[in-house]
Structures are given as structure tokens and as C-alpha cells.
Amino acid sequence: MNYMDFVLIVDKNNKPCIPIKNGKAGYLLREHKAEIINHEPLVIKRTDDYNSDLENRDIFELKVDSGYLNIGFSVSDNDHEYIAGQVKMLNGMSNRLLERKSMRSSRRNRLRYRKNKNIDYKTVHNPTYKNGNEDGWFAPSIVHKMETHIRIIEQLKQWVPIDKVIVEVANFDIAAMDAYLKDGTILNGKDYQNGEMKGYENVVSYVRARDNYSCYFCNKKKKKDGTLKEKPKRIEVHHKIPRSWGGTNNPGNLICVCQGCHQKIHSNNNNNKYFKELLEQALQENTFKDSTYMNIVRWELLNRLTEKYPELDIEAEYGYNTKLIEKKQV
């Protein structure tokens, strides 16, 4: 986090004031006219009769660069940039939810519980939460990331007098990105309708045809004449990253292996060279999770901010516009 030689300050009523220089902040602390209320970043609170409402200041803008793994922010007016930084977001939300679910189930199974015969449990214990089939539902991991953006803005708003919030969003064409990264193809018009799975009933049938109905590991053991050393067993489809580890059913995460090799992959509780080789392949491939996240939440995030802070001027800005502005300033 960068502080730009400024200290954030609030008055005795906890209203944010214009940030001050380090020298003036030191003077206020030495004269016991202020006290430290936060260290990272440094925020002081005035203990005298100073009132932030009497300040004459420019419009303070908070610029937020939303992202999947990191959030960038900067607070500035027409003359200075007062604070800037980057926040690394929490990952592995789905794993923690699964762990919590298993612990709760284990705890409930240990309880001695006798049902009340006078209660209709089908009615009383009917869940009311959204389960993904209703409009407006988001996965818990996505909700957590959106709430992290809002928490950062809320925290900065308590320390800096913010008048305007500019959120940088982006719209990613995942199909075009995938095609270009694979073979340099640029999609136009009907090309979007002719995807890699066109003509196949489902993902499994496509993966089998893509891999030529052959086992990945058995093909590596061919003889010099090109024939297999042993006849492969029934062909199965394997998840490189297991579903329990957050893997998807996308074709890039699937591969054909024979029944014998499939058993080897999952032997020793997945702790073997076969499983690790496929897992390493999957981790090197592009999953586009960050792009998908931005496409999902960009307008939802703006709507939530507008609803939570009606007094602020909230705008959306695209990445290419930000780049043009930076070039002009240089």
C-alpha cells in the first residue's frame, strides 16, 4: 500500500477530513491534538474542535480496479493522490464450505436426538435459501468477492471524504480468447456458432472423439511399429482436476484413459505419478475463471454500490478508456 506522504485524518465526530502531510500529523500528535486510531494505513483522529464540514476541498475520487484475485484502488483529487494500493482476495472458498459442511454433519451425527411426533418436519424444516435455480443467485465464492469490493470502499469512505467512485469493469469474449490462444484464430460472425463441440451430443462424446477413442497413457507405450504393447480395456473419461477439488466438466479438464490406467490414476488415494502428471497439465491450461467472474459481476457490483451509497456518484469505466486517459496524462 502506498501512502504518498499523506496521513488520513478524521475529526472528533469521526467524519473524514482532507489528508494532511506527515509533518503536520506529527505536530498534532506531539501537541496532543490528535491520536492514532489505525496503523495500516496510518489514520489519526483530532481531539480538538476542528470540524471537517468547514473545509473547502475539491471533489475526491475513489478509483477501483475490480478483479478476480486482486483489487486495486486509488483516492485522489485534482492535485494529489492521497492513497493507493492493492488488496489480494481470499481464495479456496468452495473448499472451506465443503470442510464446514463435513464438520457440521459429523457433529450432528454424534448428537442423540429424538424427533418430536407432534411436528411436521417436511413443513418446518423446508429450506428457504436460494439454491441456484432462482434469479439473482450467485455462488458463495462470487458473493464473497463482491462483498470484499464493498468492504474496501466502505473502509476508505470512513477515512477519506469520497464524493465519486469510478469502478473499472471489463467485458471478455471468452470464446474469442480461447480460439486465439489455441491456434491464433480470430472469430467473426458465424464462427461463434461453430464451436469445438458442434455436432456432438454431449461433452463425453466430444472428448472420446477428440482423443481418438484411445488411452492417453497407453499411446505413450507404443511399439516401434506403432502398435500398442497391450490391448487397452474399456475407454473411460477422467477429470484431471477432480470435481471435489473444484474441477469442472469443461473439455479441457477431461481426458480419455482406459479402465486399467484409470485405476492406476486413483491408486494410493491419488498420490501417484499418473495423477500428478495430468493434474500438472490441467493447472497449466487457461480456465478463464477470472474472465467469467468479471462478466458475471460487473453490473451486479455497480448495482449493489448504487443501492448502498445513493449519496455518491458511482460510474463504470472500461479498461481501454482508462488506458487512453493514462496516455493523455503522460
GIHUBEL-V759388 format. One record per backbone hydrogen bond with DSSP energy under -0.5 kcal/mol. CO is the residue of the C=O (numbers start at 1). NH is the residue of the N-H. Records with the same first field share a line. If there is no record, write none. Layout:
BEGIN
CO->NH / NH
END
This chain:
BEGIN
2->84
3->6
5->22
7->20
8->44
9->17
10->46
11->14
15->11
20->7
21->25
22->26
23->27
24->28
25->29
26->30
27->31
28->33 / 34
29->32
33->47 / 48
35->45
38->43
41->40
42->8
43->37 / 38
44->10
45->35
50->12
51->54
52->55
55->57
60->163 / 164
61->63 / 76
62->64 / 166
63->74
64->66 / 168
65->72
69->89
71->87
72->65
73->85
74->63
75->82 / 83
76->61
80->77 / 82
83->75
84->2
85->73
87->71 / 89
92->96
93->97
94->98
95->99
96->100
97->101
98->102
99->103
100->104
101->105
102->106
103->107
104->108
105->109
106->110
108->111
111->113
113->115
115->117
116->119
119->121
120->123 / 124
121->125
123->126
125->127
134->137
139->142 / 143
140->144
141->145
142->146
143->147
144->148
145->149
146->150
147->151
148->152
149->153
150->154
151->155
152->156
153->157
154->158
155->158 / 159
156->159 / 160
159->9
160->162
163->313
164->62
165->167 / 315
166->64 / 168
167->169 / 317
168->66
169->319
170->172
172->174
173->177
174->178
175->179
176->180
177->181
178->182
179->183 / 185
180->184
185->187
188->191
189->192
190->193 / 194
191->194
193->195
195->198
197->200
202->206
203->207
204->208
205->209
206->210
207->211
208->213
209->212
211->214
215->219
216->220
217->220
218->221
219->222
221->229
223->226
227->223
234->259
236->257
238->240 / 255
240->242
242->245 / 247
243->246
250->253
251->254
253->240
255->238
256->216
257->236
258->262
259->263
260->264
261->265
262->266
264->267
266->269
267->270
268->271
270->272
272->276
273->277
274->278
275->279
276->280
277->281
278->282
279->283
280->284
281->284 / 285
282->285
288->292
289->293
290->294
291->295
292->296
293->297
294->298
297->301
298->302
299->303
300->304
301->305
302->306
303->307
304->308
305->309
309->312
312->314
313->165
315->167
317->169
318->321 / 322
319->323
320->324
321->325
322->326
323->327
324->328
325->329
326->330
END
